[in-house]
Amino acid sequence: MDIVLEIADSFLFDPLYATLLPNHAASLAANATLSSYGGEPTSYALPHATWQYEPSTKYFSVEPSKYAYMSQWARDDWRRQAVSLYLITWLFGVIVYYVFASASYFLVFDKTTFNHPRYLKNQIKLEMRQANIAFPIMAIFTVPWFLAEVRGYSKLYDTTEEGPGRWYNYLQFPIFVCFTDLCIYWIHRGLHHPKVYKYVHKPHHKWIMPTPFASHAFHPADGYAQGLPYHIFPFLFPLSKFAYVALFIFVNIWTVLIHDGEYAHNSPIINGAACHTMHHLYFNYNYGQFTTLWDRMGGSYRKPNDELFQKELKMCQSEWKKQAEAVDKMVQEVEGGDERKYEPKKLI
């Protein structure tokens, strides 16, 4: 995350903090340095500056402008880092959510789902609203993890020489998937405990037939809890800085993909959209994130219905009726009643 923070500092936060929290003495010194060069200097590092620029990676660097030295909060001030990381976490999460959920909605999602008897009235609007509430709150609790990483307390590494070896550059990805898949399985299953479900996980199960915009539409504590394994991993295992950023993006995209309703494969191993649809329809099955391994071992695996992979049956009224009846039974069993307001359906 220090790479992302350096780029954000260079192009956004340096001028912002210099304006909001100006260090007048540093500003005068920076301007004097500029004058002494008779133009634009190659570096603005000041003789008495408490912070000196060091690139976050050896692969590239972004030379700071004069604004990097003109704020009361230097780049390495933990307060500034915390505020910056909060804004990055919140806004970057929102951008990834809307870009990829929108792309999935327009390019992949089957709009016939709108006619399903358990599709909610104004559902997409409600999904977006829930996600918009969750993002800024989750960011508050995520910042301490990112701050600890930026300040050097994790096992994140930059170059291959700093890591376990070239072989680990490839092995880190399956290790990450296996570790997080295991942890999320048990966290997700725990969220279905009756004493937890109605307070934390129930908002996400409001969406019986989810759209891609349901991917991040959950209670903030729910989203944070299921995101914990991603943040814990680099404190237990070595992880490349660039792999970390790539995996952060991948995880968010994957969350969209398993809610897009496009059943592209019937894999017995991958916990794709079909498996996750079973979870939204029947509640107490398929808790895994990436694979079906832990559901199979934990006795909670449910094979996706065959009709999901048959175009002529996928949106069949008779199949929808069966699903609705099964859903109503599960809702009564798990929630004790149904408070959802469903969209009036048109015959197709």
N, C-alpha and C positions, 0 to 999 in steps of 0.2 A: 504493500500500500504506500510505501515511501516514494515509489516511482510516480504513482498517480498524484500524490500530494505535491511532489516537486513540479510536475507539469502544471497542476492547478495553481500553485504559488506563482509560477513564472508568468502565466497568461491571465490570471484573474485576481488572486488574493494579494499579491504584493502591492499593486496600486490601490486596492480596496483598503487594506490595513494602513497604508501610508496616508490615506485620506481620512479614515475614521479615527485612527490613533496615531497622529503624526508625532514624530520625534524631531522637534524643530532644530536641535543642534546637529543631528545627523543629516537633516535636509540641507542645512547650510553647508555642511562639509561636502555632501554629495554634489551640490551645485558648484562649490569651489573646485572640486576635482574635475567636474565637467569643463569649467572655464579654463583650467590649467592645461587641459588637453586641446583646447581650441576646437572642440567638436565632440563627437561621440567616442568615448573611451572603450577599450575592449573589456574592461572590468571596472566595477564601481566599488570594490572592496576598500573600506576605509581603514586608516591606520589604527584607530581606536575602537573599531567595531567589535562588539562582543561575539558576534556570529560571523563565521567565515564559510563561504560556499564550498561544499564537498558534494560531488555528484552522487545521486542515490544508486547509480549503476555504472559499471565500467564500460557498458556498451554504447552509451551516448550521454550527452550532457546538454543542459539548457542554461547558458550563461545568464545569471541574474541581471536585471536592469537596475537602475539606481533606486527604484522604489523598494527593492528588497532590503535596503539599509535605512529606510526613512520612516519606520514605524517603531512605536514604543515596544511592540511585541515582535521580537526577532523571529525568524522562521523556526528556530529550535525551541521557542517558548512553548511549554506544554499547554498553556491556555489557548494560545493561537492554534496549535495543532489540533486540539480537541474541537474547537469551533469549526475549523476548516474541514476536519474529517466528518463532523456531523452534517455539514452542508453537502459534502461529496456523497456520503452514504445515502442521505435522503433524496437529493436531486438525481444522482446517478441511478438509484433504484427506480425512481419514477420514470426516468427517460427509457431505461431498458424495458420496463413494464409496458409502457404505452407503445413503444416502437415495435416490440416483438409480439405483443398481444394483438395490436392492430394489424400487423402483417399476417398473423395467423388467422385473424377474424376475416379479413378480406380475401385471402388467398387459399385458405384451407377449410375453415369451419363451415359445416353444412347448415345453411340457414333454415332447412326444414325442421331443425330442432325446435324452432320457435313454436311449432304446432304440437310439440309433445305435451301430453296432459299434465306433466309435472314441471313444465317451464314456468317460471314466475312472472308475474306482471311487472313490467319495467325492470327486468332482471339485470341487463347490462348496466343500466344506470346505477342500480343498487350495488353491483359488483365493484364498479369504479369508485363509488362513494366509500365502501368499506376499505378498499385498498388505499385510498387517499388518506383515510383516518389512520391506518396502520403504519404507513411508511415513516412519518416523522417521529412517531412514538418508538418504533423499533430502532430507529437510528440512534436514539438517546442511549439505549442499552448496548448497542453494537459498538459505539465509539470507544469504550474502554479497551476492547480487544484490539481494534485498529491502532489505538494510541500505544499500547504495549508493544505492538509489532514495530511501529515506526521508531520507537525509542530503544529498539534492540533487544527485547526480551524473548523473542520467538526464535525458531530455528530456520527462518527464511534465509536463503542464501542467494547470492548474485550470480557469480560465474561457476562453471563446472568445477574449476579447481577448488572452490570454496565448499562444494558439496561432497557427498560421499563418493562420487565418481560419475563418469559418463553413463554407465549402465543405469544409474538411479534417475537420470533425466527422463528415462522411459518408464521405469518401474513406479515412479511416484504417482502416476495417474491411476493405475489399477489399485494401488494401496489406498489412495484418497477415496476412490469410489467404494471400495470394500468397507473401509472404516466408517465413512459417513452413512452408507446404506445400513449397516448394522445398528449404529446409534439412532438414526432416524426411525428405524423400525420400532425400537423399544420406546422412544419418545412418543411417536405417533400412537402406538398402542396404549401407552399410558394416558394420552389425552382422551382416549375413549373410555377411561374409567368413569363410572357414573358420577363420582364426586367431583370430577374435573370437567367432564364433557360439557355439561350445560353452562358452565361459566366461561370456558375458554375455547373449546373446539366447535361448539354448536354453530357459531356464525359462519364457519366455512362449509358446514353441511347444510346450510340454507339452500345451497345450489344443488338440487337433485340432478339437473341436466346442465352442467356447467358450460360456460363459454370460455374462450381464452382469457377473458378479463376476470374470471374467477380464480386464476392462478395465484394471485397475491391478495385475494379478498378474504382476509381472515382477521381474527382478533389479534392485536399486537403481541400479546403474550404467546399466542399459538405460533405465529410466524417466527418470533424470536427463539422460542424453544426448539423448533425444528431446524433453525439455522445454527444453533450452537455447535454441532459437530464440525461445521465448516471452519469455525473460528478456533475451536480447540485443536484441530489437526496440526497446524503449524507450530504449536507449542509442544507437541509430542513427537512429531516426525519432521525431518528436513523437508523443505519444499522450496523450489525455485521461485523467485519473486515474480517472474514472468508467467510461470505456470499458475501461480496463485491468482493473478489477475484474470488469466484465461479461464480458470476453473470458476471464479466468482461469476463471470459472465455466463459460462456454460450452465451453471446451476440455475440461474434465473431463467435462461431460455428453456431448459428442460422442464422447469415448473410450468411454463406456458404450454409446452408440447403435450404434457400428459393431461391437459385440460381442453385440448382443441377438438376432441371428438372425431379425429381422423384415425381410424383403426387400420393403419397401414400394414401391420404384421400381427401374427398370432403366435408370437414367440413364447415358449414355455420358460424362458430365462429372463427376458427383459420386461420390466414393469412399465409398459407403455400406456398409451391413452386408454386402450381397451381394459386393461387391468384396473386402472384408476377409475374408470367409469363404473366398474363393479363396486368399487369402494363407495362412490357417491350414491349408487342405487341401493346397495345392501349394507352399508355402514361398517359392519364388523369383519371386513375381509380386506386383504391386499393393502397392508400398511406400509409396504416397502416403498422406497423412492426410486431406485434404479433397477433392482433385480427382484425376482420372486423367491430368492434363496431363503431368506429369513421367514417369509410367510409360509413356505413349505415346511421348514423346520419347526416353526411355531404353531403349525396346524391352522393357520388363518388364510391359506391360499384359496382363492375361488377362481376357477377357470372362466375366462370371458365367454359369454353366451355366443354360440355359433352364429346367430343371426346378425351379430355386429359386423361380421365379415362378409355378409351377403347383401349386396346393394338392394335387392328386391325385398328383403326382409327387414333390413336395418331400420327403415322408417315405416314399417307396416303398422296399421292401426291396431290389429289384433295383438302384435307383439308389444306395442306401447301399452295396451290395456293390461297385459300380464305384468309388465314392469311397474305400472302404476299401482296395481293391487299389491305387488310384493313390497313396493316402497311404502305404501300406506301401513302395511303390517309392521315393517321395521321402524317407521317413525313412531307408531303407537308404542312399540316395545321399548325403544331407546329414549324417546322424548316425552312419552305419555300423552301426546296430542300434537296436532299440526296447526301452527300459527301462520303458515305461509299463505300468501294470496296468489293464486295461479292466474295466468293469462287466459282469457276466454279463447277457446280454440276454434279454428276454422276447419271445415272438412277438406281433406286433400285426396 
